Amino acid sequence: MNRIWFRQPAELWEEHALPIGNGRLGGMVFGGIECERIQFNEESLFTGRPALIEGAPYQEFNPIREHLKHKQYVAAQRHAETAFLKPASYGDESDFGMYQNFGDIFVEMEHPDGKVSDYLRELDLDEAIARVSYRCEDQKFYREYFSSCPDNVMVMRFRCSKPNALTMKLQLVSAQAGAIISYDQAGSRVTMNGSITNLAYEAQIRIMTKGGTIEAHHDALFIREADEVMLLLSAATDYDASRESFRGKDYTTLNRSVLDQAAEKSFHNLLAAHVVDYQQLFKRVELKIDGLDNDHLPTDERLQRYREGEHDVGLESLLFQYGRYLLISSSRPGNLPANLQGIWNNSNNPMWGSMFCYNINFNMNYWHAESTNLAECHAPMIDFIDRLRPSGRLSAKKFFNARGWFAAKKSDIWGFTQPYAAAVNGLFIGGAGWLCEDVWQVYCFNLDHAYLVETAYPIMKESAEFYLDYLTENEEGQLVSSPSTSPENAFVVNGQRCTVSDGCEMDHRIVESLFHNCLKACDILGIHDEFRAELERALPKVAPVRLGRYGQIQEWEHDWDDPEDQHRHVSQLFGLHPASLISPNRTHELAEGAKVVLNCRGDQGTGWSRAWKVNLWSRLQDGNRAYKLLRGTLEELTFDNLFNVHPPFQMDGNFGLTAGIAEMLLQSEYEGCIDLLPALPDVWESGYVSGLRAKGGYTVDLRWEQGGRRIHANLYGKSGKCGKLRSGNDLVEFQLNEQGCYTYRTNVSN
């Protein structure tokens, strides 16, 4: 069973509470006995507003480039920050938005005098439902919580084993100043209204009881002697991503409509629809690693034993599925994508604004979407990227006098794309190009021709046009990204620490991958035009990967790397992962250079940094090193509720670890090879995984024994499709039969 469970209520939001969500509405369940708390969020409650770009900043761009031509790095950075970049910070001095805490539901319970026993609080990942139960004297109390996607509401039910035993006080509390909360006299509805910066918002609760009475006060509802109580929550803002103003949704009608429709249904019907909808996604993939599975232990005890050295492979499988659960719960079609914290946030001033960050974090959120068979959950990201283009065109023109669309490091729900101060964060050139990697991967896994024509190719082409204009020739006649920064890192020249350079490895590999992918799309679509000709002229001139003085892949165009640098970003390895430009099977020397970088950077770092390294070592086919990082992250940077820690909690770490486990078991390249168990660690001696996806439109079921020496795999896809499969040193060509299946077995005797 895939579950997280405890023998006590949650004390801390970040470390103990359990998340539920339907892509739009998120909740954190505490499970208090005397006082239950459900903290809730809605996807669009952001401060900020659409940001204006004043003047013509591109007029200050060429002086930066001139300084760099003369190797005047300090002067280049000074001019970038004082003249080119608009002074701004994460929300307090700009229009940039920050994700907000919507509020809390508090339920104070009356119980018989006596000791509470048999307490259980759990999150069932198989059904996406949180439960609380306990005994008080001769009464058993039950609670269930889920956030339904098909009915678009959050559902909470309270029951007791004896009739007329539920007496409680219900309060809806806003996390925003100035909110107005009203309790209708009939006791069937609570409403919260307010506004922040540029949005109006509302939350409504419908109260439904069996038996008992309801009495409304000005600040609470009192429910007495009920048999059962069901609460239905909806929350919304007037944010409308389809409008140029980003506003105009009739949120009050939405709330009332979804609640009234849900109220027509029984709890069991609501739950049944929720479970069917959720399992249609979650049940696609099953992972079972043979070995110790301490599911009988509470998760906090289980995690403590793991930290003390126990090999609980069941906990590792649970972590894998938890990342899938969290993506299903925070990213559904038609909604906003998952931000830095998914849709779970208890602060009005969250770290980094709980934004969408394009120099690793937002991208990492979706690394596992395709490989773990959650393509539908990828759609909100692609829609969001598409909506960035109008703002991105303006940023490209105003800041760089370039074609195409541009995005720097970060965005909010208002389409922020421009560079900003300070340069170490704000002058990231690769944002749009990195986002296009996801746009292309969706096609690689699903081969949807209409998607390529209507969505992917237009986004990628317009991004590539920006880089075609932006790149400049260096003294060797190579195209470099100048000025550029390597995300959040610095180099030292002549004793001075600098961030603005005349070329960095990450930018160059982002551009190389984007140009390659655009040309592949042109081949598929039969396009032979001037844009294609531009790409064909530019691609061979993009600055190549450079190996430095100690064998490392250089982070910058010059050999400035410090072998003692253990910075959390490993940006120079973009070509290895998430791109597929570097591979032990195709580019051995560069793969060795990547190992040098990873060994120098070490196995420490933030949660998401270690998750990236799990993926990188997996691509290097070193399963034991990948596992060491996986285990270290679970031991050192995982809370009791299995939230991953930056610190603080960030969702990208959870998502990145799930992606990393998938990479350990299965890797694939578009028009390349499907690798079975490319990075299997020794401790995973035998096991089974079904439903993983490979590029080219394949689904893979895989059983292994004897440390991967015995393999039984089934590949599913379109009948007659051909490909290549690798298992260790065994490379075979295959063709799917009339039923769309191919079976592979290793030839190893017992």
Secondary structure, 3 states (H helix, E strand, C coil): CCEEEECCCCCCCCCCCEEEECCCEEEEECCCCCEEEEEEEECCCECCCCCCCCCCHHHHHHHHHHHHHCCCHHHHHHHHHHHHCCCCCCCCCCCCCCECCCEEEEEEECCCCCCEEEEEEEEECCCCEEEEEEEECCEEEEEEEEEECCCCEEEEEEEECCCCCEEEEEEEEECCCCCEEEECCCCCEEEEEEEECCEEEEEEEEEEEECCEEEECCCCEEEEEECEEEEEEEEEECECCCCCCCECCCHHHHHHHHHHHHHCCCHHHHHHHHHHHHHHHHCCCEEEECCCCCCCCCHHHHHHHHHCCCCCHHHHHHHHHHHHHHHHHHCCCCCCCCECCECCCCCCCCHHHHCEECCCHHHHHCHHHHHCCCHHHHHHHHHHHHHHHHHHHHHHHHHHCCCCCCCCCEECCCCCCCCCCCHHHHCCCCHHHHHHHHHHHHHHHHCCHHHHHHHHHHHHHHHHHHHHHHCEECCCCCEECCCECCCCCCEEECCEEECCECCEHHHHHHHHHHHHHHHHHHHHHCCCCHHHHHHHHHHHHECCCCECCCCCECCECCCCCCCCCCCCCCHHHCCCCCCCCCCCCCCHHHHHHHHHHHHHHCCCCCHHHHHHHHHHHHHCCCHHHHHHHHHHHHHHCECCCCCEECCCECHHHHHHHHHHHHHHHEEECCCCEEEECCCCCCCCCCEEEEEEEECCCEEEEEEEEHHHCEEEEEEECCCCCEEEEEECCEEEEEECCCCCEEEEECCCCC
